[in-house]
């Protein structure tokens, strides 16, 4: 019985990788953009690193953004805040380093349990008149031994909001200790909700991969070591700079689709296991139960979503693996898949699965954004659902087009087998809501 089930799981999951079609043409657009800045990533980063404080050096607009995105009132004293720049600071009339020292001292007095301080620039140093990299080094010397100080940019001038995490982790790579162990170890790079991290840890242990670390971890004093025997598996598709920084430290990147849905999660575990010499049969045996549960939970949602048309406007950089999941596992038809930055190295596996054997040959793949032409295509296509940023969603809803906020996908546990049905439900919910409200004028 077990061998038969395992064989079915393996053939259904792996066979689709065998004959992918050639990559389809990628349309590149450059123009007006509508995305949140990288400061937004502070919300999920501060929830993950539980003894860290994120201090933004920026304007009152930055403070309002964080408060709104975090869904908290400022008097609740969350582990993030904004050192608000005044006119005197921007004019170079004040000693910004002295002001920063004063604010940092206040933070540490009120929150003595903080072990990591992240200085986050809302704009380039030329604008805020403060070199945060040098400020971080100076503060590290002052508070050395008790506090790790790291600076990174959350500017949205050339990036999208999810890349704030990439900038943060890239800077943190330099603080990782050197690995001196000859035994191979696995490093999962990318912020994952604690519940997903625990699930993945149990599955890797059952497969036989015991030396597994997650980056970032829950505490600042648990930084994983990295070296030539470190194997890195990306959990998020927007960590290109972090991956290259880890490679520069000697680590090897395992290329795999991202763990969204049943297929993506299974191939992700298989890729890691192959790098450690674990047989596919062993992996199939461990994953058979989670896959069976996920299929049962996903079945009614697939029936509901199948045949519906969906468009992705470039926003989170999750668009390609999401399109793959919704197409191959939920039966939806992607009309357009736009992503802010298409890094071929990390996205080619998901794109190959999405377009394998001639599937989705009419789908448009777009890198970058030119807002008005993109909206014109959405209006012409009139898909059943459009995944886009919060600022674009309300106008489209007013025109009778159903939308899903892409930023919600960063705040919700969506990776792995147990979350496959929850991920599909996020896309079914706005469609069901329309039917329940029965507001015919919208459509």
N, C-alpha and C positions, 0 to 999 in steps of 0.2 A: 504494500500500500504506500509506504513512504517513498520508495524509489519511483513509483509511478507518478505520484504527486510532484515530486521534485523534478522529474523529467519534463512534465508539463509546464511547470513554472519556468524552468530554464529555457525551453524552446519558445515559449510565448514572449519572454522578456528579451532574450538575446537575439532571436532570429531577425528582428527588424534592423539590427545593426549591420547585417551582412552586406546588403547591396543598396547603399544610399545613392541617390542620384547626384549629379554634379550640382554644386552650389548655384542657386539662382542669382540673377543680377540684383545688385544692391543699389538702390536709388539714394543718392546723397543730396541732402538739402541743407542750406545755410541761410538763416534769416532770423526773423523775430522768434524768440523762445519764450515759453511760459512754464517755468519750473520753480519749485522751491530751492533755496540755497542749501549748502551743506550743513548749515547749523541744525537743520531738522534731525540729522542723524544723532545728535546729542541725546534725543529722547530715548531711543532704544539702547544707545551705548551706556547711558547712566543707569538704566535699569539692569543692564548686564553686569557692569563692573561696580560692585556694591559698596566699595570703599573709595570711590573716586568722586571728585568734584570738577565740573566743567565750567570754567569762567570765560565767558565771551567778552572780548574787547570790541565794543561796537556801539550802535546808536540805540535810541529808545525803540525804534522799529524792530531791531533784533530782539530786544527784551519782550516786546509784545508777541513776536513770532514764537519764541520759545514757550511763553506762557500759554498761548493758544494751542500750539502743537502738543504740548505736554498735558493739556487738560487739567492744569492745577492752578490754584490761586497762589499768588506770590507769598502770602503770609504763611503758607504751609511749609515754607523753607525747604524746597526740594534740593537735590544735590547738583543744581546748576544755577547760574546767575549771570548777570551782565554788568560789566564795568562800563557804565554809560559815558561815552565821549562827549565833552562839552565843546563849545565854540573855541574856548581858550586852548584846549588840547589840540584841536585840528589846526589852529593857527600857529602852533608851535610856541605858544606863550607860557605853557606850563611844563613842568618836568614830569613827563608821562611815566617814567620809570619810578619816580617817588610816589606818584599816585597809585600805580599798580602795586607797589610794595605795601602801601597802606591798605588797599582793598584785600590783598592776599592775607595780610595779618588779621583783618577782621574775619575773613572766612575761616581761617584756622583756629581762631579763638572761639568762634561759635560752633565749629565742627572739628573738634580735636581728633576724632576717629578717622579723618581723611588720610589716606596713604598715597593717593595719586592725585595730582593737580594737573588738569589739562587746560592750557591757555589756548583759546580758540580765536583766531583772527577772523573778523567778519569781512574784512577788505584787505587788499595788499598793504604792506607796511608803508608804502608811499602815501597812502590815503590816511591811515590811522596814526601816522607819525610815530610808530613804535615798532622796533624789531623784536618780535615775540620770541624768535629763536634765541637771540642773545639774552633776552630777559629770562627765558626758561633756564639757560645755563647758569645765569647769575643766581637765580632763586634756588636752583639745585645745590649750589655751593653753600648758600645760607642755611638751607634746611636739610642738607645731606644727611643720609642715614635715617631720617624720619619721614621723608616725603620724596616721591618721585615727581619731577616736573617735566611735562612734555608739551611742546607747542605744535599746533597744526592749523591749517587754513580751512575755514568753513565758507570761504567766499564762493558765491554762485555765479561769478562773472563768466567763467569758462567751464563750469561743471554742473552736474545735476545733484539733487539732494542726497542721493544714496552714496555719492562719492566722498561725502564727509567722513564716512566710516573708513573708506580706503585711505584717505589722508591721515587719519588718526592711527590706524594700524601700521601704516608704512613707517611713521615716525617711531612707533613703539617697537618695531622689529629691532632697531638699534640697541634696545635695552635688554633683549633676550640673551640669556647666558649661552655660552658656547657649549655644545654637547661634546663630551669626551667618551661617550659610550659607543662601543662597536656594534651593539645590537640595534637593529632598525626600529624606529618609532614612527608613529603616525600623528600628524598634526592637522586638525580640522581648523581651517582658517575662515573666519566670518562669524558674526554675532548670531547666535541661535538662542531661542527661548530656553529657559532652564528645563522645561518639560521635554523638549525635543532633544536637548543635549543628553538628558538621562536615558531616553529611549535609545539613542544612537550608541551610547556607551555600553548599554546592556547587549545590544545586538553585536557590536564588535567583539565584546568579551565572549559571547557565545560562538562566534565564528572562529575565535582563537587569536585575535589581535588584542593583546592586553595592554601594550604600551601606547595608549591613546591620550592625547592632550587636546584641549580646545583653546583657541586663540581668537578673541580675548577670553580670559577666564573670569570667574565670579569675584575673585579677590586679587588685589594688586601684587601680593607676595607669592603668587602661584604662577609666575611667568614660565612657560615651557622653554626648554633648551632647544637649540637648533644647530644643525651641523650636516656633514656629508651623509650621515645615515638617517636623516629626517626625510620622511615622505609626506608631502603636503597635499591635502584634498580640500579644494575650495567648496565652501557651503553657499557662497553668494557669487553671482557673475560680475559684480562691479569692483572686484578687488585686484585689478591688474597690477597696480603699482605695488601693493602689498606682496603679491606673488613674486614679482621681479626682485623685490628687496629680500625675500626669503631665499630665492635662488642665488642671489649674490652672497648669502651666508652659507651656501653649499647645499641647501635643501633641493630635493627633486620634486617637481610638481606632477601629480597624477591627473591626467586629463580625463574628464568624465562628464556626462550630462549632470545637471544639477538635481538635487533630491526633491523634486516636486512631483507629486503623484506616485503611482505604483511603479510605472516603468522607469521613471527617472531615478527614484530611490533605489530600485533593485540594481540598475546598472551602475549607480554610484558605489554601492557596497561591493559589487563584483569587481569594479576597477581597483578599489582599495585592496581587496583580497588577492587579486592577481599580483599586485605589487609585492605582497608578502608571501607569495607562493602557496596560498590556500586554494584548494581545489574548488571548481565551480559546484561540484556535488555537495560539498560541505556547506557552502554558502546557501545553496538552494534549500537544504534541509533546515537551516536556521530561519530563512525568510519565508518558508511555506506558510506558517501560521499567520504572520502579519499580512502577507499578501492576500490570503483567503479572507481575513477580516476586512481588509480594505476594499476588496472587490464587492463583498456583500453590502458594505456601507455606501459604496459609490454607485451601485446599480440603479437605484431609483433616480439619482441625480443625473446620471447619464441619459436615462430615458427622457428626462425633462429637458436637458440642454441639447440633445442630439438634433442636428439639422439647423440650429440657430446660428446666425452670422455675427461675427464679432470683429471689431477693429481696435487696435492698440495705438494710441498716440504716444510719442516718445516722452518718457518721464522717469521711470525708476530703474531702468536697465534690467528688470526682471521679465521684460516683454517676450523675449524669445523662448525661454523655458516654459513660461506660462502658456504661450501659444501652442507649444508642443504638447503640453498636458491637456489642454482643452480640446485640441484637435484629435489626438490619437487615443485619448482615454475617455473623452466626454462627447465626441462626435460633433463638435462645433466646427464651423467653417471660418477660418481667419481671412478676412478681406484684406486687411493691411496690418503689418507688424512693424511699427516704428520703434526705434530705440535711440537714445541720445548718442551713444558711442558704441559702435559695433567692433568689438575686439575679436577678430577671427579665431584667435587661439582658444579662447574660452567658450565661444558660442558655436563653434562649428559642429560639435557633436549633437547639440540640441537641434540645430538647423538641419543637419543631415537626417535626423529622425523625423523632423517635421515634413521634409520634402522627399522622403524615401519612396522609391518605386513610383515616381510621378505624382505623388500626393500634393495637394495644394499648389498646383502649377500656376494657378491664376492669382496667388497671393502676392501682394506688393510688399517688398521688404525695403524699409527706409531707414537710413542713418542720419541723425541730425533732425533739425526741425525748422520749418518755415511756416509759422502759425497759420496765416490766412489760407494758403493753398491746402494745408492739411485739413483745416476745418471745411473748406469747400469740398474736398473729397468725401469727408464724413457725411456732409449734407447730401451729396449726390448718391453715395452708397446706401445711406439710411440703414445701417446694420441694426440688428436687434439689441446690441450692447456695445458701448464704446468705453474702453478703459483709458482714463485720462487723469490729468491733474485736477485738483479741487477748484482752481480758478476757472477752468474751462467747463467743468461739469454742469454748473447751474445754468449757464446760457444754453447749452445743448438740451438740458431737461426742459427748458421753456419752449424749445422748438419741437418737443415731442420725441426726443431721442433719449433712450435709457442709458445711464452711465454707471460706472463703477470707479470710485476713487482709487487710484493706484497707490497712494500713500498708505491706505489701510492695509495693504499687503505686507508692508514693512513692520507694522505694529501687531501683527497677528501670527500665531504659530501656524505655519503652512507647510513645513518640510516634513518628509517622512511618510510612512505608511499610515500611521494612526490619524494623520491630519489630512489625508487625501480627500476624504468626503467633506471635511470642513472647508478645504480650499475650493472645491466645486460649489459648495453652498454659498460662498461669497459672491459667485457670479450668478447663481440662480436667484438669490434674494431680490435684487432690484427688478428682475423680470416678474417674479411672483407678486411683488409689491404693486406693480402696475395693475395686475389683474385684480388684486383685492381692493384697490382704491376705486377701480372702475371709473376713472376719470377719462372718458372717451375723447375729450377735447385735446388731451395731450398727444394722442396718436393720430 
